[in-house]
Amino acid sequence: MKIPSTTLMMSCSISVILACLSSTLSIPLFAATLTVSKDGRGDFNTIQDAVDHSQPYDVVTILDTATYPEQVTLRAPLHHFTLRSANPTALRKPTIRWTDNVNVGPTTCAQALDTSKITFDKNGALRLINVRNIHIEGITIDAAGATPFNFPNVWGDGVTCTGQLFPLFHGNTGLVVYGSAQAIISDCEIDSAYFGIYIKDRDPHGPFMNRNGVSAVPPFARMALGNHLLEGNAIHHNTWGIFMESAWGLGSEFRDNLIYENHHATPEAAAAVRAMSSEGANQPGGAFFFKDVQQSSMTIRNNTLWHNFLILAGGFRPGAQHLIVNNIFAEPHVAWSQDVSFSNSFLALDPFFPKRMKSNAYAAQADFPVLDSVLATASLFDSAAQRQATGEKRFYGSKVVRIMNGFPSPIMDSSGLVEVPLSSGPKQVSVSLPAAIYAGAFIQDNTAPFNFVAVDQNRWLETQFLSTQPSDTGFLQPAPRFQELLSPGWAPLRYPEASGIPSRVGALPPPSRPQGILRLVPLAPIRVDSGQMVLRFMVHPLNVPTIPGAQFSGDADLSITYLRLEKNLPVNLIGFGGTSSLQLPEAEPISIPATPIHFGYNEIKLPASGLAADANPFGFVEMAIQGTGVQGTAVTRNSTVSNVAAFPIIPLTSLFSVEALDASQDIPATGITMGKTFRLRIAYLKTPVKANPVLLSTASGAALKFEASTSVDSSGNILSALPVTVKVQFTEVPDDGVELISATAYADSAYKVTGYGQSQAIAFSGPQVSLARGKNHSALKPVNPLKFRNLMGRKIRPR
């Protein structure tokens, strides 16, 4: 089936970047909305068929809430694409139901030597493979039951099958995000899988490169991976909720999710998994599982977790740099000490984030405490009313609280505050209580190895909810008497208090959740130059159609609200789960510069904070921004903050210069037109320590077309010694009409990037017509889009 559609890429005529950023750029006028329904109302009756007939910037909308028994796969070159329900926040959603029993290889060591046989990490009911800027919204992904699989003697040295071999242990997945960038997963329900969500950003050309010593791993894509946002989802009844493996990209953020009932379905299922192989002992189940995530930072904030087994678990090199703020970690489905198969698993990572964990409410996980209550009263004379006023409050507590092994005990207290109502207003009165640990007590121990302090406001609280029934409106919303015990959230990253939006710990449900979230996208690793760090990034609003270069400037008040430096990350740390007892120091606050922040491309400079030029250890700068008062584009209904973006700092042994030059003169190229040839000149700024292949790529992931020569192949791999000059064309206009081209080399055995360099920001001029149309679309002349119809006779409207 072929659907007629036209995508016309337009942009303004510009000469400088700032002019470009304030104008309308590269707008796809005829991106299509395709519909799916089983009752005949839609353009298609299967989701995959609609996806197969889509091209970049299209939207596939599922009109009904039927169950679709199919595997759905989104592959490159699809990008800037949305798959959504017609009513994303409704309780009933359309369902993709599929158990992937095919992508389970390799099953032998011989197969493991053939990359085409390695398919286990692409297992899923809904699969995002090598794609970018994809939005999945309001869909249920049902894997139809957890299915673990194990094959012995699979993994060796990657060259031969001699020596010690290790098993492959994995399981079926609901949603897999493989080698992709900028995925947004919102208001979805992911359930009944071994791994609810599996994310693999294993890119040896990414900002943190290849960290496990396997230098032969090919790149996933010509783009920086990661920077995914998972927001407002229900992730439940999986063995593991979220598994991040070999995430070497820009990190991801998980917020406002309800994560519950993630554990083995029965004690018998848990025992069977443990007995499957030597890897079975590393599979207790739970909410988050980190493996081979040594430097990329994940942000976990404002989530509510209930009835999982482990909360934060780690396998090989799990990393200690993740930021964990404003979450409710409620009771597990079973006390760990009572679990027959796994008990107090050594994989628990929670105690190893004392400086990266802020304003979380922790229920006891190891043992359920014996709770008791005390009714306390206080009286004051109300002089205005000439009477005695009395207040009372019930305090809940326990003599012994054991949250988990390695976690310090909450603080025991013998006093509390009771509010007494007076004519002049309520007054808090201190009262004596029996010595106990009371609900809301701080988790604190200033001695190594714990280093939890009260100022970070991590509390013990056995949170109870209005309802634990998913169909109720109060599902996993804290009961009123617990809301007052919950911290309003860590100040640097709490939701701004605005009309209708409470600011507190835990997940905010719609419609309370802020609308129109801002998206912050790092474009390059940080380089230290002349005592300064340079940050390059894009800012986009999420609640408007993804239109590269659309006019978002003019009335937005954007500002940096959070800016911190985490440096000196460890290199090649050999650790497994809780046995890698690494703790990072407190991230250093950075003074927020006065540089204005705009929609589109931004560049700011920060003091280098003692970092030496081009010899930096691994680290990152964390940043979040806030936007208020936007009209017309409706970026936010209320003031809100962006995702927390981590800008990587990487040690370099070589530096490249990358210059965009005019097609015929040795002058900087300006106002490049898509489809027109210009030149790139790549040279060394610093002598290489080790010669490695050099790859040319774009910050946006947009493809480049290289003119065949002995200097570069069609994929952008430089074939000759530097310096070289190559001829190149853009095949599409990047977001906001601004592009940066990078030259990157492989990581060497010392875990350093052999070489890195990036061009100046390249602005576009127009008009531009896409050279990379989808194979299933016709190239029609731009006329009234309402005249376009698909083969079902349905009108195709522009976005």
SEPAKE-372158 format. One record per residue (C-alpha): residue in three letters; x, y, z. Coordinates in steps of 0.1 Angstrom, whole numbers, padded with zeros to 4 digits, always signed. Each point is the difference from the previous one (the first is absolute). Last residue first. Example, Ala and Ser with C-alpha at 12.3 -4.5 7.8 and 13.67 -1.06 7.14 Angstrom:
<rs>
ser+0137-0011+0071 ala-0014-0034+0007 
</rs>
This chain:
<rs>
arg+0004+0184+0117 pro-0012+0001-0036 arg-0031-0020-0009 ile-0004-0032-0019 lys-0036-0005-0010 arg-0013-0036+0001 gly-0009-0017-0033 met+0013-0034+0011 leu+0028+0004-0026 asn+0012+0032+0018 arg-0014+0034-0007 phe+0016+0033-0009 lys-0023+0029-0008 leu+0002+0014+0035 pro+0037+0006-0006 asn-0007+0029-0024 val+0029-0002-0024 pro+0037-0007+0004 lys+0010-0021-0030 leu+0000-0037+0007 ala+0029-0023+0010 ser-0018-0033+0007 his+0005-0018+0033 asn+0008-0037+0007 lys+0038+0003-0003 gly+0001+0029+0025 arg+0016+0031-0014 ala+0036+0007+0005 leu+0009+0029-0023 ser-0022+0024+0019 val-0006+0033-0018 gln+0017+0031+0015 pro-0007+0037-0009 gly+0022+0009+0015 ser+0028+0011+0023 phe+0016-0021+0027 ala+0022+0008+0030 ile+0031-0020+0010 ala+0011+0002+0036 gln+0038-0002+0001 ser+0014-0034-0007 gln+0008-0027+0026 gly+0031-0019+0011 tyr+0008-0033+0017 gly+0029-0023+0000 thr+0013-0032+0017 val-0027+0001+0026 lys+0015-0014+0032 tyr-0008-0033+0016 ala+0037-0010+0002 ser-0005-0027-0027 asp-0010+0027-0025 ala-0034+0014-0007 tyr-0009+0003-0037 ala+0003+0033-0019 thr-0024+0028-0003 ala-0004+0029-0025 ser-0031+0020+0007 ile-0023+0021-0022 leu-0023+0026+0016 glu-0033+0010-0015 val-0025+0029+0002 gly-0033+0002-0019 asp-0020-0002+0031 asp+0001-0038-0001 pro+0021-0013-0029 val-0008+0006-0037 glu+0003-0031-0020 thr+0024-0016-0025 phe+0029+0022+0009 gln+0029-0001-0026 val+0037-0008+0002 lys+0033+0005-0016 val+0031-0011+0019 thr+0032+0018+0012 val+0026-0020+0018 pro+0026+0007+0026 leu+0003-0028+0011 ala+0009-0034-0013 ser-0024-0018-0024 leu-0032-0020+0003 ile-0022+0023+0020 asn-0033-0019+0008 gly-0030+0021-0010 ser-0023-0028-0011 ser+0006+0005-0037 asp+0038-0004+0004 val+0025+0028+0006 ser+0034+0010-0013 thr+0003-0021-0032 ser-0030+0017-0014 ala-0038-0004-0004 glu-0019+0032+0008 phe-0014-0004+0035 lys-0037+0003+0007 leu-0008+0009+0037 ala-0028-0015+0020 ala-0017+0019+0027 gly+0009-0013+0035 ser-0005+0034+0015 ala+0036+0005+0012 thr+0013-0012-0034 ser+0026-0026-0007 leu+0035-0005-0014 leu+0019-0031+0012 val+0037-0003+0005 pro+0017-0034-0001 asn+0028-0003+0026 ala+0036+0011+0002 lys+0013+0001+0036 val+0015+0030+0018 pro-0012+0024-0026 thr+0017+0034-0002 lys-0023+0028+0011 leu-0020+0024-0022 tyr-0001-0027-0026 ala-0018+0007-0033 ile-0035-0004-0015 arg-0011+0023-0029 leu-0036-0003-0010 arg-0012+0013-0034 phe-0033+0012-0014 thr-0024-0016-0025 lys-0036+0011-0004 gly-0028-0025+0009 met-0010+0020+0030 thr+0011+0036-0002 ile+0028+0013+0022 gly-0005+0035+0013 thr+0037+0005+0009 ala+0031-0020-0011 pro+0032+0013+0015 ile+0025+0011-0026 asp+0024-0022-0019 gln-0018+0005-0033 ser-0018-0024-0024 ala-0027-0018+0020 asp+0002+0023+0029 leu+0015-0014+0031 ala-0013-0018+0031 glu+0030-0004+0024 val+0006-0030+0023 ser+0031+0003+0022 phe+0009-0032+0018 leu+0015-0006+0034 ser+0018-0031+0012 thr+0006-0017+0034 leu-0033+0012+0014 pro-0017-0005+0034 ile-0037+0004-0002 ile-0025+0025+0017 pro-0035-0010-0008 phe-0029+0025+0001 ala-0028-0016+0021 ala-0035+0014-0007 val-0026+0002+0028 asn-0033+0001-0017 ser-0017+0033-0002 val-0017+0020+0028 thr-0035+0012+0003 ser-0020+0032+0002 asn-0036-0006-0008 arg-0019-0008-0032 thr+0033-0002-0016 val+0013+0003-0036 ala-0033+0014-0012 thr+0013+0009-0034 gly-0021+0031+0000 gln+0010+0012+0035 val+0029-0010+0022 gly-0002+0013+0035 thr+0026-0022+0017 gly+0030-0022-0009 gln+0025-0017+0022 ile+0034-0015-0007 ala+0019-0030+0012 met+0038-0006-0001 glu+0024-0027+0011 val+0037+0003-0009 phe+0018-0033-0005 gly+0030-0020+0010 phe+0028-0021-0014 pro+0035+0012+0008 asn+0011+0031-0018 ala+0033+0003-0019 asp-0012+0022-0029 ala+0003+0033+0020 ala+0003-0005+0037 leu-0031+0000+0022 gly+0003+0024+0030 ser-0036+0012-0002 ala+0000+0006-0037 pro-0020+0032+0002 leu-0031-0002-0022 lys-0007+0010-0036 ile-0034-0002-0017 glu-0012-0011-0035 asn-0036-0003-0010 tyr-0018-0013-0030 gly-0039-0002+0000 phe-0022+0017+0025 his+0021+0027+0017 ile+0020+0003+0032 pro+0015+0034+0009 thr+0037+0000+0013 ala+0000+0013+0036 pro+0019-0030+0012 ile-0012-0023+0028 ser+0028-0004+0026 ile+0009-0037+0001 pro-0009-0023+0029 glu+0024-0028+0006 ala-0014-0036+0000 glu+0005-0016+0034 pro+0026-0027-0001 leu-0005-0033-0016 gln-0005-0032+0019 leu+0014-0034-0012 ser-0008-0032+0018 ser+0003-0022-0030 thr-0012-0031+0019 gly-0035+0014-0001 gly-0005-0011-0036 phe+0031-0012-0017 gly+0033+0020-0002 ile+0030+0005-0022 leu+0004+0038-0004 asn+0015+0007-0034 val+0004+0037+0006 pro-0015+0017+0031 leu-0019+0033-0004 asn+0023+0029+0009 lys-0027+0027-0005 glu-0036+0008+0008 leu-0008+0036-0008 arg-0033+0017+0008 leu-0025+0023-0017 tyr-0037+0002+0009 thr-0025+0028-0008 ile+0012+0012-0033 ser-0025+0025-0015 leu-0026+0002-0027 asp-0026+0027-0001 ala-0019-0007-0032 asp-0016+0029-0020 gly+0021+0004-0031 ser+0013-0033-0012 phe-0017-0032-0009 gln-0002+0005-0038 ala+0003-0035-0014 gly+0036-0010-0008 pro-0005-0037-0002 ile-0037-0008+0005 thr-0008-0025+0027 pro-0036+0008+0007 val-0006+0021+0031 asn-0001-0014+0036 leu+0037-0008+0002 pro+0016+0034-0001 his+0036-0001-0013 val+0034+0013+0013 met+0032-0009-0019 phe+0035-0003+0015 arg+0036+0011-0001 leu+0020+0003+0033 val+0035+0015+0000 met+0021-0004+0031 gln+0024+0028+0007 gly+0036+0004+0012 ser+0014+0008-0034 asp-0017-0031-0016 val-0016-0029+0018 arg-0020-0022-0023 ile-0035-0012+0009 pro-0016-0028-0020 ala-0023+0012-0028 leu-0036+0006-0009 pro-0017-0002+0034 val-0039-0001-0004 leu-0023+0018+0025 arg-0037-0007-0005 leu-0026+0022+0017 ile-0031-0016+0013 gly-0032+0012-0015 gln-0024-0010+0029 pro+0009-0002+0036 arg-0015-0031+0018 ser-0032+0009+0018 pro-0022-0011-0029 pro+0014-0026+0000 pro+0017-0018+0029 leu+0029+0014+0020 ala+0025-0027+0010 gly+0017+0003+0034 val+0014+0028+0022 arg-0019+0033+0001 ser-0008+0032-0019 pro-0037+0002-0006 ile-0010+0011-0035 gly-0035+0017-0003 ser+0013+0035-0001 ala+0038+0000+0002 glu+0026-0014+0023 pro+0031-0007-0020 tyr+0007-0037-0003 arg+0029-0009+0021 leu+0035-0003-0015 pro+0021+0026+0019 ala-0023-0001+0031 trp+0001-0038+0007 gly-0037-0009+0004 pro-0029+0013+0020 ser+0010-0026+0026 leu-0026-0026+0009 leu-0013+0000+0035 glu-0029+0023-0008 gln-0010-0023-0029 phe-0001-0030+0023 arg-0030+0012+0020 pro-0018+0007-0033 ala+0005-0035-0016 pro+0027-0001-0026 gln-0011-0005-0036 leu+0008-0035-0011 phe-0035-0004-0017 gly-0022+0029+0010 thr-0020+0001-0032 asp-0007-0037+0004 ser+0005-0026-0028 pro+0035-0009+0012 gln-0013-0011+0034 thr+0025+0008+0027 ser-0020+0030+0012 leu+0003+0031+0021 phe+0036-0011+0007 gln+0021-0009+0030 thr+0036+0010+0003 glu+0022-0019+0025 leu+0023+0030+0004 trp+0037+0001+0008 arg+0014+0033-0013 asn+0026+0013-0024 gln+0001+0037+0007 asp+0035+0008-0015 val+0005+0024+0030 ala-0003-0030+0023 val+0033-0016-0012 phe+0009-0033-0015 asn+0037-0006+0001 phe-0003-0038+0000 pro+0036-0014-0003 ala+0010+0019+0020 thr-0015+0019+0029 asn-0026+0027-0003 asp-0029-0023+0005 gln-0035+0013-0008 ile-0034-0012-0013 phe-0023+0026+0012 ala-0032-0009+0018 gly-0032+0005-0019 ala-0019-0026+0020 tyr+0014-0002+0035 ile+0029-0021+0012 ala-0006-0005+0037 ala+0006+0016+0035 pro-0034+0005+0015 leu-0013+0035-0008 ser+0004+0035+0016 val-0018+0029-0016 ser+0011+0031-0019 val-0027+0025-0009 gln-0007+0013-0035 lys-0023+0030-0001 pro-0031+0004-0022 gly-0014+0035-0006 ser-0009+0031+0020 ser-0031-0016+0013 leu+0020-0030+0010 pro+0001-0036-0014 val+0027-0021+0017 glu+0022-0020-0023 val+0020-0029+0016 leu+0037-0003-0006 gly+0021-0030+0010 ser+0024-0013+0026 ser+0018-0032+0010 asp+0020-0007-0032 met+0018-0028-0017 ile+0018+0009-0033 pro-0005-0024-0029 ser+0024-0029-0002 pro+0029+0001-0024 phe-0003-0019-0033 gly+0026-0028-0006 asn-0025-0028+0002 met-0035+0013-0005 ile-0027+0022+0016 arg+0004-0015+0035 val-0023+0019+0024 val-0001-0009+0037 lys-0020+0017+0028 ser-0029+0009-0024 gly-0020+0031-0007 tyr-0033+0017-0007 phe-0009+0032+0017 arg-0036+0010+0005 lys-0007+0037+0004 glu-0019+0022+0025 gly-0008+0036+0005 thr-0015+0019+0029 ala-0010+0036+0005 gln-0007+0013+0036 arg-0024+0029+0000 gln-0001+0038+0000 ala-0006+0002-0037 ala+0027+0026-0007 ser+0022-0014+0028 asp+0000-0035-0014 phe+0017-0020+0028 leu+0020-0029-0014 ser-0005-0037+0000 ala+0019-0030-0015 thr-0011-0036-0006 ala+0018-0031-0012 leu-0016-0032-0013 val+0027-0027-0003 ser+0001-0026-0027 asp+0017-0033-0006 leu+0016-0016-0030 val+0020-0033-0001 pro+0024+0005-0028 phe-0002-0021-0033 asp+0035-0014-0005 ala+0026+0005-0027 gln-0020+0026-0020 ala-0008+0027+0025 ala-0019+0028-0017 tyr+0022+0028-0014 ala-0013+0035-0008 asn+0025+0018-0022 ser+0011+0036+0004 lys+0035-0002-0016 met+0023-0029-0011 arg+0032+0008-0019 lys+0022+0007+0030 pro-0010-0032+0019 phe-0003-0021-0032 phe+0016-0033+0011 pro-0027-0011+0024 asp-0026-0006-0028 leu+0021-0024-0020 ala-0017-0033+0009 leu+0018-0028-0020 phe+0011-0017+0032 ser-0035-0013+0004 asn-0015-0001+0034 ser-0022-0031-0005 phe+0005-0015-0035 ser-0018-0033-0002 val-0019-0003+0032 asp-0012+0035+0004 gln-0007+0007+0037 ser+0030+0023+0006 trp-0010+0020-0031 ala-0034+0009+0014 val-0026-0009-0027 his-0018+0022-0025 pro+0024+0028+0009 glu-0012+0030+0020 ala+0001+0035-0014 phe+0029+0018-0018 ile-0015+0035-0005 asn+0023+0021-0022 asn+0012+0036+0003 val+0036-0005-0012 ile+0023-0027-0014 leu+0029+0012-0021 his+0021-0028-0014 gln+0038+0002+0004 ala+0007-0033+0018 gly+0005-0022-0031 pro-0014-0035-0006 arg+0034-0015-0010 phe-0013-0037-0003 gly-0035-0004+0016 gly-0018+0027+0020 ala-0033+0003+0017 leu-0020+0030+0010 ile-0035-0009+0015 leu+0002-0037+0007 phe-0032-0019+0003 asn-0028+0022-0012 his-0032+0006+0019 trp-0002+0037-0003 leu+0021+0027-0019 thr-0011+0036-0005 asn+0022+0021-0023 asn+0009+0037+0005 arg+0036-0004-0012 ile+0023-0026-0015 thr+0028+0017-0020 met+0025-0023-0017 ser+0036+0010-0004 ser+0023-0016-0026 gln+0034-0010+0016 gln+0000-0037+0010 val-0032-0012-0014 asp+0010-0037-0007 lys-0031-0013+0018 phe-0027+0019+0018 phe-0033-0016+0011 phe-0029+0021+0011 ala-0034-0012+0015 gly+0005-0035+0013 gly+0010-0036-0009 pro+0023-0024+0019 gln+0021-0008-0032 asn+0037-0001+0010 ala-0003-0035+0016 gly-0013-0012-0034 glu+0033+0009-0017 ser+0016-0032+0012 ser-0027-0018-0019 met-0038-0008+0000 ala-0002-0007+0037 arg-0006+0036+0011 val-0027+0003-0028 ala-0018-0031+0013 ala+0001+0012+0036 ala-0016+0033-0010 ala-0027-0017-0020 glu-0008-0022+0029 pro-0002+0030+0024 thr-0026+0014-0024 ala-0002+0028-0026 his+0036+0010+0003 his+0002+0038+0008 asn-0013+0033-0014 glu-0033+0006+0018 tyr+0003+0038-0003 ile+0016+0029-0019 leu-0023+0030-0003 asn+0020+0025-0021 asp+0002+0038+0006 arg+0037+0000-0011 phe+0026-0021-0017 glu+0028+0019-0017 ser+0027-0013-0023 gly+0038-0001-0004 leu+0020+0016-0028 gly+0014-0032-0015 trp+0018-0030+0013 ala-0030-0020+0013 ser+0015-0035-0002 glu-0031-0014+0017 met-0029+0020+0015 phe-0028-0023+0013 ile-0033+0015+0011 gly-0029-0017+0017 trp+0017-0034+0007 thr-0022-0031+0005 asn-0029+0018-0016 his-0033+0006+0017 his+0002+0038-0003 ile+0013+0031-0018 ala-0027+0027-0001 asn+0013+0029-0020 gly-0001+0037+0008 glu+0034+0008-0015 leu+0029-0019-0016 leu+0024+0025-0016 his+0029-0012-0021 asn+0033+0019-0002 gly+0017-0031-0015 leu+0021-0003-0031 ala+0023+0025-0016 met-0003-0004-0038 arg+0014-0020-0029 ala-0016-0032+0011 phe+0006-0032+0019 pro+0038+0002-0002 pro+0019-0033-0005 val+0014-0019+0030 ala+0036-0008-0008 ser+0015+0019+0029 val-0014-0024+0027 gly+0017+0016+0030 asn-0032+0005+0020 arg-0003+0038-0002 asn-0006+0007-0037 met-0007+0037-0005 phe-0012+0023+0027 pro-0012+0027-0024 gly-0011-0027-0026 his+0023-0015-0026 pro+0001-0034+0018 asp-0038+0001+0001 arg-0018-0024+0023 asp-0032+0019+0007 lys-0020-0030+0011 ile-0033+0006+0018 tyr-0024-0028+0010 ile-0034+0008+0013 gly-0024-0025+0017 phe+0027-0026+0002 tyr-0014-0035+0007 ala-0032+0013-0014 ser-0036+0003+0012 asp-0003+0038+0000 ile+0007+0033-0016 glu-0027+0027+0002 cys+0006+0032-0019 asp-0006+0036+0010 ser+0033+0011-0015 ile+0030-0016-0017 ile+0022+0026-0016 ala+0030-0013-0020 gln+0028+0025-0006 ala+0026-0024-0014 ser+0001-0036-0010 gly+0023-0030+0001 tyr-0027-0023+0013 val-0031+0011+0019 val-0019-0032+0008 leu-0036+0001+0013 gly-0016-0031+0014 thr+0030-0022+0003 asn+0005-0038+0000 gly+0028-0013+0022 his+0038-0002+0004 phe+0027-0023+0011 leu+0029-0008-0024 pro+0024-0023+0018 phe+0037+0005+0004 leu+0030-0017-0016 gln+0034-0006+0014 gly+0027-0010-0024 thr-0005-0007-0037 cys-0029+0013-0021 thr+0021+0025-0021 val-0001+0037-0007 gly-0027+0016+0021 asp+0019-0009+0032 gly-0027-0024+0011 trp-0037+0003+0004 val-0023-0030-0009 asn+0008-0029+0023 pro-0035-0005+0014 phe-0033+0013-0016 asn-0026+0015+0023 phe-0035+0013-0007 pro-0025+0019+0021 thr-0036+0003-0011 ala-0022+0025+0020 gly-0036+0000-0013 ala-0021+0015-0027 ala+0026+0027-0011 asp-0027+0027+0005 ile+0008+0035-0013 thr-0028+0023+0008 ile+0000+0032-0020 gly-0004+0037+0010 glu+0030+0016-0017 ile+0030-0013-0018 his+0021+0029-0013 ile+0031-0006-0022 asn+0028+0026-0004 arg+0025-0025-0013 val+0001-0036-0013 asn+0025-0028+0001 ile-0025-0026+0011 leu-0032+0009+0019 arg-0018-0033+0007 leu-0035-0006+0013 ala-0006-0036+0011 gly+0037-0004+0006 asn+0032-0019-0005 lys+0027+0022-0017 asp+0026-0007+0027 phe-0005-0038-0005 thr+0009+0003-0037 ile+0037-0008-0003 lys+0000-0024-0030 ser+0008+0028-0025 thr+0030+0008+0022 asp+0016-0034-0008 leu+0025-0009+0028 ala-0029-0006+0024 gln-0013-0026-0024 ala+0031-0022+0006 cys-0004+0005+0037 thr-0035-0015-0001 thr-0036+0013+0004 pro+0006+0034-0014 gly-0028+0008-0001 val-0034+0006+0016 asn-0018+0021-0026 val-0027-0025-0010 asn-0021-0006+0031 asp-0012+0036+0001 thr-0033+0000+0020 trp-0025+0024-0015 arg-0029+0022+0010 ile-0002+0036-0012 thr-0029+0015+0018 pro-0021+0031-0007 lys-0007+0018+0032 arg-0026+0000+0027 leu+0008+0023+0030 ala+0000+0031-0023 thr+0031+0021+0000 pro+0010-0006-0036 asn-0034+0005-0017 ala+0005-0006-0037 ser+0028-0023+0009 arg+0035+0008-0013 leu+0028-0009-0023 thr+0020+0031-0008 phe+0029+0005-0024 his+0030+0024-0001 his+0021-0028-0014 leu-0004-0031-0022 pro+0033-0009-0018 ala+0003-0022+0020 arg-0025-0025+0015 leu-0033+0000+0019 thr-0012-0035+0007 val-0035-0012+0011 gln-0006-0036+0010 glu-0036-0009-0005 pro-0031-0011+0020 tyr-0017+0035-0001 thr-0024+0003+0029 ala-0027+0026-0005 thr-0002+0034+0016 asp-0010+0019-0032 leu+0013+0029-0021 ile+0037-0009-0001 thr+0018+0031-0013 val+0031-0003-0022 val+0018+0034-0003 asp+0024+0009-0028 tyr+0031+0021+0005 pro+0023-0025-0018 gln-0018-0025-0023 ser-0029-0024+0006 his-0012-0028-0021 asp+0018-0027+0020 val-0013+0015+0032 ala-0036-0002-0013 asp+0005-0037-0009 gln+0016-0006+0034 ile-0030+0014+0018 thr-0025-0023-0017 asn-0035+0008-0013 phe+0011+0029-0021 asp-0015+0034-0011 gly-0023+0000+0030 arg-0038-0002+0005 gly-0002-0037-0011 asp-0006-0015+0034 lys+0036-0012+0007 ser+0013+0035+0000 val+0032+0018-0011 thr+0004+0036-0012 leu+0027+0017-0020 thr+0008+0037+0007 ala+0021+0013-0029 ala+0029+0024-0002 phe-0009+0025-0027 leu+0016+0033+0010 pro+0032-0014+0014 ile+0015+0033+0014 ser+0037+0006-0006 leu+0003+0033+0019 thr-0023+0027+0014 ser+0021+0028+0014 ser+0015+0010+0033 leu+0027-0027-0001 cys+0012+0009-0035 ala+0006+0036+0009 leu+0021-0012+0029 ile+0019-0024-0022 val+0012+0026-0025 ser-0005+0005-0037 ile-0036-0011-0005 ser-0026-0008-0026 cys-0028-0018+0016 ser-0007-0037-0002 met-0023-0024-0019 met-0001-0038-0001 leu-0029-0012-0021 thr-0014-0034+0010 thr-0026-0013-0023 ser-0025-0028+0003 pro-0016-0026-0022 ile-0003-0033+0019 lys+0013-0031-0016 met-0013-0035+0008 
</rs>
